Amino acid sequence: MHCSTGIQAGGRSSKVAVLDRIHGAAIIARLMTESGLTAEAFEVYHSIPDLSGFDLVAAPVHLAPGNPAMSQARKDKKRIITHHQAVGELLAGRASPSMEVFEVTGTHSKTSTALLLAMILSGQKKVLTHTTRGLEIWEDGRARLLEKGLSITPGNAIRAAEVAQASGADALVSEISLGGTGLADYGIITSLYGDYPIAAGSKWASTAKLQMLSL
């Protein structure tokens, strides 16, 4: 069950700035808009967006705290959530209740774990996987590629969920970088071995991956 993160706390009039178009901000902002919020995606590596008119900021967990946009958001006391949190809350009311959702994260073996799980499940279910290989449909132990080149940034879990529902999948297995969204019925952490620093060395990857538990 997903824990509410506060997207809707300010009501439908909330304005949300979604940072980092390189890592999925646009698709998150699009779903926010479809959900009745006012949202805009911003590039934050080569420009400094004006966030003064926004109530909430959604940022990737790996974004350095010293990034000018993040620094300004904290200075202005904006509410800040991660992309993982935003995606989980946005999809919570949209995912089919009959479709089982599995999310896989960890320092290594994410893809192989997700694919092995899908192969096993496909003996009884139609399964869609979202991994570094792309989006694949699994039936009777065999995979069919639907779309390749889709990264495992949390924003692309939105695309995976949409394709899973459109294809009539019974289960969705998503490989997600740096944690889970909280949407999953089953969350899997493959390993925390070989931990490494993220966000300009301000936090450890394991801390981010443990969103699988906190959300």
VEXTORFI-323715 format. One record per residue: x, y, z of N, C-alpha, C in turn. Coordinates in Angstrom, 3 decimals. Example, Ala and Ser with C-alpha at 12.3 -4.5 7.8 and 13.67 -1.06 7.14 Angstrom:
+----------+----------+----------+----------+----------+----------+----------+----------+----------+
!       nu !       nv !       nw !      cau !      cav !      caw !       cu !       cv !       cw !
+----------+----------+----------+----------+----------+----------+----------+----------+----------+
!   13.190 !   -5.690 !    7.800 !   12.300 !   -4.500 !    7.800 !   13.200 !   -3.300 !    7.800 !
!   12.850 !   -2.250 !    7.080 !   13.670 !   -1.060 !    7.140 !   12.900 !    0.030 !    7.870 !
+----------+----------+----------+----------+----------+----------+----------+----------+----------+
! end
This chain:
+----------+----------+----------+----------+----------+----------+----------+----------+----------+
!       nu !       nv !       nw !      cau !      cav !      caw !       cu !       cv !       cw !
+----------+----------+----------+----------+----------+----------+----------+----------+----------+
!    0.847 !   -1.186 !    0.000 !    0.000 !    0.000 !    0.000 !    0.881 !    1.235 !    0.000 !
!    0.529 !    2.211 !   -0.818 !    1.333 !    3.414 !   -0.933 !    1.029 !    4.402 !    0.174 !
!    2.088 !    5.019 !    0.723 !    1.936 !    6.061 !    1.742 !    1.793 !    7.409 !    1.055 !
!    0.797 !    8.190 !    1.424 !    0.584 !    9.494 !    0.811 !    1.783 !   10.394 !    1.067 !
!    2.196 !   11.117 !    0.031 !    3.385 !   11.947 !    0.111 !    3.082 !   13.422 !    0.157 !
!    1.844 !   13.826 !   -0.076 !    1.515 !   15.229 !    0.035 !    1.272 !   15.949 !   -1.264 !
!    1.230 !   15.261 !   -2.404 !    0.959 !   15.940 !   -3.666 !   -0.379 !   16.657 !   -3.611 !
!   -1.356 !   15.971 !   -3.044 !   -2.701 !   16.527 !   -3.000 !   -2.955 !   17.357 !   -1.745 !
!   -1.944 !   17.494 !   -0.881 !   -2.159 !   18.170 !    0.397 !   -2.630 !   19.604 !    0.230 !
!   -2.174 !   20.241 !   -0.844 !   -2.563 !   21.629 !   -1.059 !   -3.803 !   21.775 !   -1.893 !
!   -4.455 !   20.659 !   -2.225 !   -5.667 !   20.728 !   -3.031 !   -5.352 !   20.770 !   -4.513 !
!   -6.397 !   20.763 !   -5.322 !   -6.226 !   20.730 !   -6.774 !   -5.594 !   21.999 !   -7.323 !
!   -5.541 !   23.065 !   -6.549 !   -4.950 !   24.306 !   -7.025 !   -3.426 !   24.319 !   -6.890 !
!   -2.859 !   23.257 !   -6.311 !   -1.410 !   23.196 !   -6.120 !   -0.669 !   23.327 !   -7.446 !
!    0.428 !   24.040 !   -7.402 !    1.305 !   24.154 !   -8.564 !    2.588 !   23.406 !   -8.251 !
!    2.975 !   22.505 !   -9.149 !    4.105 !   21.616 !   -8.902 !    5.197 !   21.837 !   -9.936 !
!    6.415 !   22.039 !   -9.473 !    7.590 !   22.104 !  -10.340 !    8.283 !   20.745 !  -10.291 !
!    8.441 !   20.133 !  -11.441 !    9.092 !   18.822 !  -11.514 !   10.469 !   19.034 !  -12.146 !
!   11.504 !   18.754 !  -11.384 !   12.863 !   19.053 !  -11.819 !   13.521 !   17.892 !  -12.546 !
!   14.348 !   18.247 !  -13.531 !   15.219 !   17.307 !  -14.244 !   14.514 !   16.594 !  -15.399 !
!   14.419 !   17.287 !  -16.521 !   13.784 !   16.712 !  -17.717 !   14.576 !   15.535 !  -18.272 !
!   15.863 !   15.482 !  -17.990 !   16.684 !   14.372 !  -18.488 !   16.246 !   13.063 !  -17.846 !
!   15.802 !   13.129 !  -16.598 !   15.471 !   11.917 !  -15.844 !   13.982 !   11.826 !  -15.516 !
!   13.137 !   12.088 !  -16.504 !   11.718 !   11.749 !  -16.370 !   10.782 !   12.831 !  -15.881 !
!   11.238 !   14.075 !  -15.762 !   10.359 !   15.128 !  -15.251 !    9.145 !   15.360 !  -16.146 !
!    9.342 !   15.261 !  -17.464 !    8.253 !   15.580 !  -18.389 !    7.077 !   14.611 !  -18.258 !
!    7.361 !   13.330 !  -18.152 !    6.264 !   12.358 !  -18.064 !    5.551 !   12.451 !  -16.713 !
!    6.301 !   12.798 !  -15.657 !    5.675 !   12.982 !  -14.345 !    4.776 !   14.211 !  -14.366 !
!    5.267 !   15.308 !  -14.953 !    4.468 !   16.534 !  -15.048 !    3.217 !   16.302 !  -15.883 !
!    3.344 !   15.500 !  -16.935 !    2.183 !   15.203 !  -17.781 !    1.095 !   14.475 !  -17.006 !
!    1.488 !   13.479 !  -16.198 !    0.496 !   12.738 !  -15.430 !   -0.104 !   13.617 !  -14.333 !
!    0.689 !   14.497 !  -13.760 !    0.148 !   15.436 !  -12.778 !   -0.929 !   16.309 !  -13.398 !
!   -0.653 !   16.804 !  -14.595 !   -1.625 !   17.651 !  -15.298 !   -2.906 !   16.878 !  -15.577 !
!   -2.760 !   15.628 !  -16.011 !   -3.936 !   14.790 !  -16.262 !   -4.714 !   14.521 !  -14.986 !
!   -4.032 !   14.595 !  -13.841 !   -4.674 !   14.349 !  -12.551 !   -5.317 !   15.606 !  -11.966 !
!   -5.227 !   16.716 !  -12.694 !   -5.891 !   17.934 !  -12.252 !   -5.003 !   18.952 !  -11.579 !
!   -3.697 !   18.678 !  -11.547 !   -2.756 !   19.623 !  -10.948 !   -2.171 !   20.533 !  -12.025 !
!   -1.604 !   21.629 !  -11.609 !   -0.840 !   22.489 !  -12.507 !    0.619 !   22.146 !  -12.311 !
!    1.250 !   21.600 !  -13.340 !    2.621 !   21.112 !  -13.203 !    3.451 !   21.520 !  -14.410 !
!    4.730 !   21.721 !  -14.165 !    5.655 !   22.077 !  -15.236 !    6.990 !   21.387 !  -14.997 !
!    7.583 !   20.858 !  -16.068 !    8.876 !   20.183 !  -15.981 !    9.992 !   21.167 !  -16.314 !
!   11.095 !   21.078 !  -15.579 !   12.205 !   22.001 !  -15.766 !   13.527 !   21.271 !  -15.951 !
!   14.376 !   21.824 !  -16.810 !   15.761 !   21.400 !  -16.951 !   16.556 !   22.151 !  -15.890 !
!   17.445 !   21.459 !  -15.171 !   18.099 !   22.096 !  -14.029 !   19.629 !   22.037 !  -14.058 !
!   20.212 !   21.546 !  -15.147 !   21.659 !   21.423 !  -15.197 !   22.334 !   22.580 !  -15.931 !
!   21.603 !   23.216 !  -16.839 !   22.173 !   24.311 !  -17.621 !   21.378 !   25.603 !  -17.482 !
!   20.394 !   25.597 !  -16.602 !   19.595 !   26.796 !  -16.371 !   19.058 !   26.762 !  -14.947 !
!   18.610 !   27.914 !  -14.479 !   18.057 !   28.019 !  -13.126 !   16.594 !   28.449 !  -13.245 !
!   15.651 !   27.515 !  -13.067 !   14.236 !   27.872 !  -13.230 !   13.740 !   28.765 !  -12.093 !
!   12.737 !   29.553 !  -12.410 !   12.091 !   30.389 !  -11.399 !   10.987 !   29.562 !  -10.740 !
!   11.184 !   29.184 !   -9.500 !   10.227 !   28.335 !   -8.796 !    9.337 !   29.121 !   -7.848 !
!    9.364 !   30.433 !   -7.934 !    8.665 !   31.271 !   -6.952 !    7.157 !   31.042 !   -6.932 !
!    6.571 !   30.687 !   -8.070 !    5.124 !   30.527 !   -8.116 !    4.627 !   29.128 !   -7.827 !
!    5.516 !   28.231 !   -7.377 !    5.144 !   26.831 !   -7.169 !    5.043 !   26.491 !   -5.674 !
!    4.091 !   25.604 !   -5.360 !    3.874 !   25.184 !   -3.973 !    4.716 !   23.973 !   -3.603 !
!    4.964 !   23.111 !   -4.582 !    5.607 !   21.820 !   -4.342 !    6.669 !   21.580 !   -5.400 !
!    7.769 !   20.966 !   -5.003 !    8.851 !   20.624 !   -5.926 !    9.075 !   19.118 !   -5.876 !
!    9.082 !   18.486 !   -7.047 !    9.411 !   17.059 !   -7.149 !   10.774 !   16.951 !   -7.822 !
!   11.719 !   16.324 !   -7.140 !   13.086 !   16.259 !   -7.643 !   13.604 !   14.829 !   -7.588 !
!   14.492 !   14.445 !   -8.511 !   15.079 !   13.102 !   -8.436 !   15.955 !   12.973 !   -7.205 !
!   15.992 !   11.793 !   -6.647 !   16.714 !   11.575 !   -5.397 !   18.214 !   11.786 !   -5.551 !
!   18.701 !   11.685 !   -6.799 !   20.141 !   11.824 !   -7.019 !   20.575 !   13.273 !   -7.234 !
!   19.630 !   14.212 !   -7.312 !   19.990 !   15.594 !   -7.606 !   20.760 !   16.200 !   -6.428 !
!   21.884 !   16.809 !   -6.719 !   22.752 !   17.354 !   -5.672 !   22.035 !   18.447 !   -4.891 !
!   22.174 !   18.452 !   -3.573 !   21.522 !   19.475 !   -2.764 !   22.018 !   20.883 !   -3.084 !
!   23.238 !   20.976 !   -3.655 !   23.778 !   22.272 !   -4.025 !   23.325 !   22.766 !   -5.377 !
!   22.527 !   21.963 !   -6.087 !   21.984 !   22.433 !   -7.355 !   21.212 !   23.724 !   -7.099 !
!   21.397 !   24.760 !   -7.925 !   20.759 !   26.051 !   -7.658 !   19.242 !   25.981 !   -7.480 !
!   18.576 !   25.145 !   -8.258 !   17.117 !   25.032 !   -8.132 !   16.740 !   24.438 !   -6.778 !
!   17.479 !   23.412 !   -6.351 !   17.205 !   22.800 !   -5.056 !   17.509 !   23.764 !   -3.914 !
!   18.617 !   24.479 !   -4.045 !   18.985 !   25.443 !   -3.006 !   17.904 !   26.510 !   -2.858 !
!   17.383 !   26.990 !   -3.988 !   16.345 !   28.016 !   -3.940 !   15.053 !   27.465 !   -3.352 !
!   14.714 !   26.223 !   -3.709 !   13.491 !   25.609 !   -3.177 !   13.555 !   25.490 !   -1.663 !
!   14.707 !   25.086 !   -1.142 !   14.859 !   24.985 !    0.314 !   14.828 !   26.362 !    0.970 !
!   15.477 !   27.335 !    0.349 !   15.500 !   28.693 !    0.891 !   14.086 !   29.266 !    0.981 !
!   13.257 !   28.964 !   -0.036 !   11.882 !   29.467 !   -0.074 !   10.918 !   28.583 !    0.709 !
!   11.465 !   27.545 !    1.367 !   10.674 !   26.628 !    2.187 !    9.560 !   25.938 !    1.392 !
!    9.885 !   25.534 !    0.163 !    8.948 !   24.763 !   -0.647 !    8.858 !   23.332 !   -0.093 !
!    7.707 !   22.707 !   -0.257 !    7.609 !   21.282 !    0.040 !    8.347 !   20.535 !   -1.066 !
!    9.198 !   19.582 !   -0.691 !    9.998 !   18.847 !   -1.664 !    9.767 !   17.354 !   -1.490 !
!    9.464 !   16.670 !   -2.584 !    9.332 !   15.219 !   -2.581 !   10.194 !   14.648 !   -3.698 !
!   10.415 !   13.341 !   -3.669 !   11.207 !   12.699 !   -4.717 !   10.326 !   12.311 !   -5.896 !
!   10.976 !   12.059 !   -7.033 !   10.255 !   11.519 !   -8.188 !    9.582 !   10.195 !   -7.829 !
!   10.279 !    9.365 !   -7.053 !    9.708 !    8.075 !   -6.649 !    8.378 !    8.280 !   -5.919 !
!    8.370 !    9.213 !   -4.972 !    7.147 !    9.485 !   -4.208 !    6.032 !    9.984 !   -5.114 !
!    6.373 !   10.900 !   -6.002 !    5.371 !   11.474 !   -6.906 !    4.743 !   10.401 !   -7.787 !
!    5.581 !    9.551 !   -8.382 !    5.081 !    8.505 !   -9.272 !    4.174 !    7.538 !   -8.524 !
!    4.590 !    7.124 !   -7.343 !    3.782 !    6.182 !   -6.568 !    2.420 !    6.729 !   -6.232 !
!    2.365 !    7.981 !   -5.818 !    1.078 !    8.562 !   -5.449 !    0.188 !    8.796 !   -6.669 !
!    0.795 !    9.223 !   -7.772 !    0.008 !    9.480 !   -8.975 !   -0.591 !    8.204 !   -9.557 !
!    0.170 !    7.122 !   -9.502 !   -0.302 !    5.861 !  -10.083 !   -1.214 !    5.075 !   -9.140 !
!   -1.194 !    5.416 !   -7.864 !   -1.950 !    4.634 !   -6.883 !   -3.429 !    4.551 !   -7.222 !
!   -3.994 !    5.600 !   -7.744 !   -5.418 !    5.592 !   -8.069 !   -5.726 !    5.170 !   -9.486 !
!   -4.684 !    4.847 !  -10.260 !   -4.868 !    4.512 !  -11.669 !   -4.600 !    3.050 !  -12.003 !
!   -3.725 !    2.428 !  -11.223 !   -3.367 !    1.040 !  -11.523 !   -4.568 !    0.118 !  -11.321 !
!   -4.712 !   -0.847 !  -12.202 !   -5.801 !   -1.813 !  -12.084 !   -5.635 !   -2.623 !  -10.805 !
!   -6.665 !   -2.711 !   -9.966 !   -6.537 !   -3.466 !   -8.709 !   -6.297 !   -4.959 !   -8.932 !
!   -6.613 !   -5.435 !  -10.121 !   -6.430 !   -6.862 !  -10.394 !   -5.022 !   -7.184 !  -10.898 !
!   -4.226 !   -6.170 !  -11.185 !   -2.869 !   -6.391 !  -11.695 !   -1.861 !   -6.339 !  -10.548 !
!   -1.105 !   -7.411 !  -10.367 !   -0.073 !   -7.440 !   -9.337 !    1.135 !   -6.628 !   -9.805 !
!    1.686 !   -5.829 !   -8.904 !    2.836 !   -4.993 !   -9.238 !    4.036 !   -5.404 !   -8.386 !
!    5.152 !   -5.651 !   -9.058 !    6.417 !   -5.985 !   -8.409 !    7.427 !   -4.903 !   -8.787 !
!    8.163 !   -4.397 !   -7.811 !    9.240 !   -3.456 !   -8.085 !   10.553 !   -4.027 !   -7.576 !
!   11.601 !   -3.859 !   -8.387 !   12.913 !   -4.434 !   -8.074 !   13.953 !   -3.327 !   -8.062 !
!   14.705 !   -3.231 !   -6.980 !   15.810 !   -2.282 !   -6.903 !   16.977 !   -2.958 !   -6.202 !
!   18.123 !   -2.303 !   -6.166 !   19.303 !   -2.869 !   -5.526 !   20.566 !   -2.376 !   -6.191 !
!   21.711 !   -2.684 !   -5.585 !   22.983 !   -2.221 !   -6.138 !   23.433 !   -3.050 !   -7.342 !
!   22.951 !   -4.261 !   -7.455 !   23.255 !   -5.068 !   -8.637 !   22.214 !   -6.181 !   -8.781 !
!   22.220 !   -6.837 !   -9.934 !   21.348 !   -7.980 !  -10.250 !   19.867 !   -7.613 !  -10.355 !
!   19.560 !   -6.341 !  -10.586 !   18.153 !   -5.937 !  -10.718 !   17.515 !   -6.542 !  -11.959 !
!   18.197 !   -6.399 !  -13.089 !   17.609 !   -6.871 !  -14.350 !   17.413 !   -8.381 !  -14.341 !
!   18.451 !   -9.115 !  -13.947 !   18.337 !  -10.578 !  -13.958 !   17.259 !  -11.049 !  -12.989 !
!   17.133 !  -10.394 !  -11.842 !   16.092 !  -10.769 !  -10.880 !   14.707 !  -10.512 !  -11.452 !
!   14.516 !   -9.345 !  -12.055 !   13.212 !   -9.001 !  -12.632 !   12.826 !   -9.969 !  -13.749 !
!   13.782 !  -10.314 !  -14.600 !   13.482 !  -11.199 !  -15.730 !   13.223 !  -12.632 !  -15.273 !
!   13.982 !  -13.100 !  -14.286 !   13.745 !  -14.449 !  -13.757 !   12.370 !  -14.532 !  -13.108 !
!   12.014 !  -13.508 !  -12.350 !   10.694 !  -13.471 !  -11.724 !    9.598 !  -13.496 !  -12.779 !
!    9.769 !  -12.697 !  -13.827 !    8.761 !  -12.647 !  -14.894 !    8.629 !  -13.994 !  -15.602 !
!    9.756 !  -14.649 !  -15.832 !    9.720 !  -15.952 !  -16.500 !    8.932 !  -16.958 !  -15.663 !
!    9.155 !  -16.936 !  -14.341 !    8.436 !  -17.854 !  -13.457 !    6.937 !  -17.534 !  -13.449 !
!    6.608 !  -16.255 !  -13.262 !    5.198 !  -15.844 !  -13.199 !    4.455 !  -16.118 !  -14.498 !
!    5.182 !  -16.036 !  -15.617 !    4.516 !  -16.158 !  -16.921 !    3.997 !  -17.564 !  -17.193 !
!    4.344 !  -18.505 !  -16.322 !    3.765 !  -19.830 !  -16.458 !    2.270 !  -19.830 !  -16.180 !
!    1.810 !  -18.828 !  -15.421 !    0.390 !  -18.744 !  -15.077 !   -0.233 !  -17.379 !  -15.382 !
!    0.609 !  -16.383 !  -15.685 !    0.099 !  -15.031 !  -15.883 !    0.719 !  -14.410 !  -17.138 !
!    0.037 !  -13.396 !  -17.653 !    0.616 !  -12.541 !  -18.683 !    1.342 !  -11.416 !  -17.957 !
!    2.653 !  -11.278 !  -18.204 !    3.493 !  -10.373 !  -17.421 !    4.151 !   -9.341 !  -18.323 !
!    4.153 !   -8.098 !  -17.883 !    4.933 !   -7.071 !  -18.568 !    6.127 !   -6.711 !  -17.702 !
!    7.322 !   -6.692 !  -18.307 !    8.517 !   -6.273 !  -17.574 !    9.020 !   -4.947 !  -18.117 !
!    9.502 !   -4.139 !  -17.201 !   10.175 !   -2.878 !  -17.531 !   11.563 !   -2.964 !  -16.922 !
!   12.553 !   -3.202 !  -17.752 !   13.937 !   -3.332 !  -17.304 !   14.829 !   -2.543 !  -18.255 !
!   16.131 !   -2.627 !  -18.033 !   17.060 !   -1.967 !  -18.945 !   16.999 !   -2.559 !  -20.351 !
!   16.356 !   -3.710 !  -20.511 !   16.164 !   -4.283 !  -21.851 !   14.999 !   -3.623 !  -22.574 !
!   14.143 !   -2.920 !  -21.832 !   12.968 !   -2.297 !  -22.420 !   11.687 !   -2.858 !  -21.835 !
!   10.587 !   -2.684 !  -22.564 !    9.298 !   -3.236 !  -22.154 !    9.066 !   -4.539 !  -22.906 !
!    8.799 !   -5.612 !  -22.162 !    8.602 !   -6.923 !  -22.765 !    7.358 !   -7.599 !  -22.189 !
!    6.654 !   -8.298 !  -23.028 !    5.528 !   -9.132 !  -22.592 !    6.016 !  -10.569 !  -22.472 !
!    5.699 !  -11.177 !  -21.330 !    6.088 !  -12.565 !  -21.071 !    4.848 !  -13.458 !  -21.005 !
!    4.893 !  -14.548 !  -21.762 !    3.850 !  -15.575 !  -21.706 !    4.495 !  -16.936 !  -21.877 !
!    4.162 !  -17.862 !  -20.994 !    4.685 !  -19.235 !  -21.066 !    6.209 !  -19.279 !  -21.114 !
!    6.840 !  -18.416 !  -20.308 !    8.289 !  -18.450 !  -20.195 !    9.057 !  -17.758 !  -21.298 !
!    8.349 !  -17.119 !  -22.214 !    9.031 !  -16.468 !  -23.324 !    8.663 !  -14.985 !  -23.384 !
!    9.654 !  -14.187 !  -23.811 !    9.469 !  -12.740 !  -23.843 !    9.339 !  -12.228 !  -25.275 !
!    8.521 !  -11.180 !  -25.424 !    8.374 !  -10.490 !  -26.704 !    8.595 !   -9.007 !  -26.464 !
!    9.570 !   -8.426 !  -27.173 !    9.929 !   -7.031 !  -26.960 !    8.874 !   -6.104 !  -27.559 !
!    8.395 !   -5.169 !  -26.735 !    7.436 !   -4.168 !  -27.194 !    8.099 !   -2.822 !  -27.459 !
!    9.052 !   -2.470 !  -26.613 !    9.681 !   -1.152 !  -26.720 !   11.047 !   -1.206 !  -26.057 !
!   12.063 !   -0.699 !  -26.728 !   13.399 !   -0.682 !  -26.134 !   13.862 !    0.763 !  -25.937 !
!   14.959 !    0.905 !  -25.203 !   15.522 !    2.227 !  -24.997 !   14.866 !    3.038 !  -23.897 !
!   14.090 !    2.369 !  -23.041 !   13.409 !    3.069 !  -21.954 !   14.233 !    2.908 !  -20.680 !
!   14.694 !    4.015 !  -20.110 !   15.518 !    3.928 !  -18.908 !   14.673 !    3.513 !  -17.708 !
!   15.354 !    3.173 !  -16.604 !   14.636 !    2.719 !  -15.406 !   14.487 !    3.837 !  -14.379 !
!   14.572 !    5.081 !  -14.832 !   14.256 !    6.197 !  -13.954 !   12.801 !    6.082 !  -13.510 !
!   12.449 !    6.494 !  -12.296 !   11.087 !    6.246 !  -11.799 !    9.972 !    6.817 !  -12.675 !
!   10.235 !    7.916 !  -13.374 !    9.202 !    8.475 !  -14.241 !    8.734 !    7.501 !  -15.309 !
!    9.628 !    6.645 !  -15.786 !    9.243 !    5.702 !  -16.831 !    8.410 !    4.541 !  -16.304 !
!    8.272 !    4.433 !  -14.984 !    7.324 !    3.462 !  -14.430 !    5.902 !    3.829 !  -14.839 !
!    5.687 !    5.113 !  -15.126 !    4.370 !    5.555 !  -15.610 !    4.077 !    4.937 !  -16.971 !
!    5.056 !    5.022 !  -17.871 !    4.898 !    4.428 !  -19.200 !    4.693 !    2.914 !  -19.086 !
!    5.448 !    2.277 !  -18.215 !    5.322 !    0.831 !  -18.037 !    3.928 !    0.453 !  -17.553 !
!    3.393 !    1.205 !  -16.596 !    2.059 !    0.911 !  -16.069 !    0.995 !    1.104 !  -17.136 !
!    1.154 !    2.133 !  -17.953 !    0.186 !    2.383 !  -19.029 !    0.199 !    1.252 !  -20.057 !
!    1.390 !    0.800 !  -20.430 !    1.498 !   -0.290 !  -21.411 !    0.984 !   -1.595 !  -20.813 !
!    1.270 !   -1.833 !  -19.545 !    0.799 !   -3.054 !  -18.887 !   -0.719 !   -3.128 !  -18.909 !
!   -1.373 !   -2.029 !  -18.606 !   -2.843 !   -2.026 !  -18.595 !   -3.398 !   -2.138 !  -20.001 !
!   -2.782 !   -1.452 !  -20.965 !   -3.261 !   -1.498 !  -22.354 !   -3.116 !   -2.889 !  -22.956 !
!   -2.100 !   -3.632 !  -22.510 !   -1.846 !   -4.966 !  -23.069 !   -2.584 !   -6.070 !  -22.313 !
!   -3.306 !   -5.694 !  -21.261 !   -4.046 !   -6.683 !  -20.492 !   -3.181 !   -7.571 !  -19.629 !
!   -2.041 !   -7.057 !  -19.170 !   -1.138 !   -7.856 !  -18.338 !   -1.755 !   -8.139 !  -16.977 !
!   -1.475 !   -9.316 !  -16.457 !   -1.921 !   -9.695 !  -15.109 !   -0.935 !   -9.237 !  -14.052 !
!    0.322 !   -8.985 !  -14.474 !    1.360 !   -8.577 !  -13.534 !    2.339 !   -7.639 !  -14.228 !
!    2.884 !   -6.712 !  -13.443 !    3.901 !   -5.778 !  -13.918 !    5.125 !   -5.923 !  -13.026 !
!    6.285 !   -6.171 !  -13.645 !    7.544 !   -6.255 !  -12.917 !    8.435 !   -5.118 !  -13.394 !
!    8.716 !   -4.157 !  -12.524 !    9.492 !   -2.980 !  -12.901 !   10.828 !   -2.941 !  -12.176 !
!   11.881 !   -2.774 !  -12.937 !   13.204 !   -2.482 !  -12.394 !   13.286 !   -0.964 !  -12.237 !
!   13.578 !   -0.484 !  -11.038 !   13.586 !    0.950 !  -10.790 !   14.888 !    1.345 !  -10.110 !
!   15.502 !    2.384 !  -10.609 !   16.764 !    2.834 !  -10.031 !   16.531 !    3.574 !   -8.713 !
!   17.391 !    3.307 !   -7.772 !   17.455 !    4.045 !   -6.504 !   16.167 !    4.038 !   -5.699 !
!   15.500 !    2.892 !   -5.641 !   14.365 !    2.771 !   -4.731 !   13.074 !    2.380 !   -5.406 !
!   12.024 !    2.224 !   -4.600 !   10.711 !    1.900 !   -5.128 !    9.790 !    3.098 !   -5.017 !
!    8.643 !    3.003 !   -5.679 !    7.688 !    4.110 !   -5.667 !    6.628 !    3.958 !   -4.582 !
!    6.539 !    2.761 !   -4.004 !    5.489 !    2.491 !   -3.033 !    4.243 !    1.918 !   -3.664 !
!    4.229 !    1.814 !   -4.999 !    3.053 !    1.294 !   -5.705 !    2.966 !   -0.220 !   -5.636 !
!    4.100 !   -0.872 !   -5.430 !    4.169 !   -2.316 !   -5.592 !    3.417 !   -3.096 !   -4.518 !
!    2.843 !   -4.217 !   -4.944 !    2.327 !   -5.203 !   -3.998 !    3.493 !   -5.953 !   -3.364 !
!    4.578 !   -6.100 !   -4.136 !    5.770 !   -6.800 !   -3.671 !    7.003 !   -5.982 !   -4.046 !
!    7.778 !   -5.556 !   -3.047 !    9.003 !   -4.816 !   -3.297 !   10.208 !   -5.698 !   -3.045 !
!   11.159 !   -5.673 !   -3.960 !   12.334 !   -6.547 !   -3.883 !   13.603 !   -5.707 !   -3.899 !
!   14.448 !   -5.873 !   -2.884 !   15.776 !   -5.275 !   -2.858 !   16.770 !   -6.407 !   -3.090 !
!   17.446 !   -6.374 !   -4.218 !   18.332 !   -7.489 !   -4.560 !   19.582 !   -7.503 !   -3.706 !
!   20.167 !   -6.325 !   -3.453 !   21.397 !   -6.247 !   -2.682 !   21.694 !   -4.792 !   -2.337 !
!   22.367 !   -4.592 !   -1.214 !   22.906 !   -3.281 !   -0.855 !   24.434 !   -3.335 !   -0.827 !
!   24.981 !   -4.468 !   -1.274 !   26.431 !   -4.644 !   -1.298 !   27.044 !   -3.729 !   -2.356 !
!   28.216 !   -3.191 !   -2.067 !   28.872 !   -2.310 !   -3.031 !   28.204 !   -0.950 !   -3.090 !
!   27.797 !   -0.450 !   -1.949 !   27.109 !    0.841 !   -1.866 !   27.978 !    1.945 !   -2.466 !
!   27.344 !    3.022 !   -2.914 !   28.091 !    4.105 !   -3.545 !   27.389 !    5.439 !   -3.271 !
!   28.137 !    6.541 !   -3.276 !   27.544 !    7.848 !   -2.986 !   26.784 !    8.408 !   -4.185 !
!   25.721 !    9.167 !   -3.899 !   24.944 !    9.849 !   -4.934 !   24.717 !   11.291 !   -4.480 !
!   24.075 !   12.064 !   -5.324 !   23.735 !   13.455 !   -5.015 !   24.975 !   14.224 !   -4.559 !
!   26.005 !   14.176 !   -5.402 !   27.256 !   14.878 !   -5.139 !   27.878 !   14.460 !   -3.805 !
!   27.695 !   13.180 !   -3.469 !   28.299 !   12.636 !   -2.264 !   27.575 !   12.973 !   -0.976 !
!   26.351 !   13.521 !   -1.089 !   25.622 !   13.936 !    0.115 !   24.824 !   12.803 !    0.750 !
!   24.644 !   11.702 !    0.030 !   23.923 !   10.560 !    0.586 !   24.403 !    9.289 !   -0.092 !
!   24.007 !    8.154 !    0.480 !   24.376 !    6.861 !   -0.076 !   23.232 !    6.292 !   -0.899 !
!   23.584 !    5.541 !   -1.931 !   22.573 !    4.913 !   -2.776 !   21.655 !    4.011 !   -1.959 !
!   22.214 !    3.340 !   -0.951 !   21.397 !    2.440 !   -0.129 !   20.280 !    3.191 !    0.573 !
!   20.538 !    4.435 !    0.982 !   19.501 !    5.241 !    1.633 !   18.347 !    5.473 !    0.680 !
!   18.672 !    5.781 !   -0.566 !   17.628 !    5.996 !   -1.562 !   16.876 !    4.703 !   -1.860 !
!   17.605 !    3.600 !   -1.977 !   16.973 !    2.328 !   -2.315 !   16.024 !    1.867 !   -1.213 !
!   16.280 !    2.291 !    0.015 !   15.421 !    1.888 !    1.111 !   14.074 !    2.632 !    1.102 !
!   13.869 !    3.510 !    0.099 !   12.526 !    4.021 !   -0.139 !   11.558 !    2.858 !   -0.400 !
!   12.126 !    1.741 !   -0.839 !   11.307 !    0.544 !   -1.047 !   10.556 !    0.189 !    0.227 !
!   11.144 !    0.505 !    1.370 !   10.494 !    0.228 !    2.657 !    9.721 !    1.430 !    3.172 !
!   10.321 !    2.619 !    3.065 !    9.700 !    3.803 !    3.677 !    8.416 !    4.239 !    2.984 !
!    8.294 !    3.906 !    1.679 !    7.065 !    4.279 !    0.963 !    6.036 !    3.174 !    0.991 !
+----------+----------+----------+----------+----------+----------+----------+----------+----------+
! end
